[in-house]
Amino acid sequence: MDKQLLKSIMLQFGDTQESLAAAMGISLSRFNAKINERGGAAFTQSEMAFMIDRYNMDGELAMRVFFPKKVS
């Protein structure tokens, strides 16, 4: 996940981590665990779909946010 890209999109739409977590119906601490991929936490497909819809992401942008190419 490209959390910097997601954060920049959130900012463009006037969202904070707290406001997005509330809109998604999850706690801020759980949202933070997922965005930072701590302890195996990850966004579910339905949570990704929610963000894709909320931020009007096209397929390419969604792939860049949620499935970035990892460079070794």
VEXDREN-2710 file (C-alpha; in Angstrom, 1 decimal):
% VEXDREN-2710
k/r/px/py/pz
1/MET/0.0/0.0/0.0
2/ASP/1.2/3.5/-0.9
3/LYS/0.1/5.3/2.3
4/GLN/1.6/8.6/1.2
5/LEU/-0.5/8.6/-2.0
6/LEU/-3.6/7.7/0.0
7/LYS/-2.9/10.4/2.5
8/SER/-2.5/13.0/-0.3
9/ILE/-5.8/11.9/-1.8
10/MET/-7.5/12.1/1.6
11/LEU/-6.1/15.7/2.0
12/GLN/-7.5/16.7/-1.4
13/PHE/-10.9/15.6/-0.3
14/GLY/-10.6/17.3/3.1
15/ASP/-10.4/14.1/5.1
16/THR/-8.3/13.2/8.0
17/GLN/-7.5/9.7/9.3
18/GLU/-10.0/10.3/12.0
19/SER/-12.8/11.4/9.7
20/LEU/-12.2/8.6/7.2
21/ALA/-12.1/6.0/10.0
22/ALA/-15.4/7.3/11.4
23/ALA/-17.0/7.2/7.9
24/MET/-15.8/3.6/7.5
25/GLY/-17.1/2.7/10.9
26/ILE/-13.8/1.6/12.4
27/SER/-11.7/3.1/15.2
28/LEU/-8.9/5.4/14.6
29/SER/-6.4/3.0/16.1
30/ARG/-7.6/0.2/13.8
31/PHE/-7.4/2.5/10.8
32/ASN/-3.9/3.5/11.8
33/ALA/-2.9/-0.2/12.1
34/LYS/-4.3/-0.8/8.6
35/ILE/-2.7/2.2/6.9
36/ASN/0.7/1.4/8.5
37/GLU/0.2/-2.4/7.9
38/ARG/1.1/-3.2/11.5
39/GLY/0.6/-6.6/12.9
40/GLY/-0.7/-8.0/9.7
41/ALA/-3.5/-5.5/9.6
42/ALA/-4.8/-4.6/6.1
43/PHE/-7.8/-3.0/4.6
44/THR/-10.6/-5.4/3.5
45/GLN/-11.9/-5.5/0.0
46/SER/-15.1/-3.7/1.1
47/GLU/-13.0/-1.0/2.9
48/MET/-10.9/-0.5/-0.3
49/ALA/-14.1/-0.3/-2.3
50/PHE/-15.4/2.3/0.1
51/MET/-12.3/4.5/-0.3
52/ILE/-12.3/4.0/-4.1
53/ASP/-15.9/5.2/-4.3
54/ARG/-15.4/8.0/-1.7
55/TYR/-12.4/9.5/-3.6
56/ASN/-13.7/8.7/-7.1
57/MET/-10.5/6.7/-7.9
58/ASP/-10.2/5.1/-11.3
59/GLY/-8.7/1.7/-11.7
60/GLU/-5.2/2.8/-12.3
61/LEU/-5.1/5.1/-9.2
62/ALA/-6.7/2.4/-7.0
63/MET/-4.0/0.0/-8.1
64/ARG/-1.3/2.5/-7.4
65/VAL/-2.7/3.1/-3.9
66/PHE/-3.5/-0.4/-2.8
67/PHE/-1.2/-2.5/-4.8
68/PRO/2.0/-0.5/-5.6
69/LYS/4.9/-2.1/-7.4
70/LYS/7.6/-3.0/-5.0
71/VAL/11.1/-2.2/-6.1
72/SER/13.9/-4.3/-4.6
END
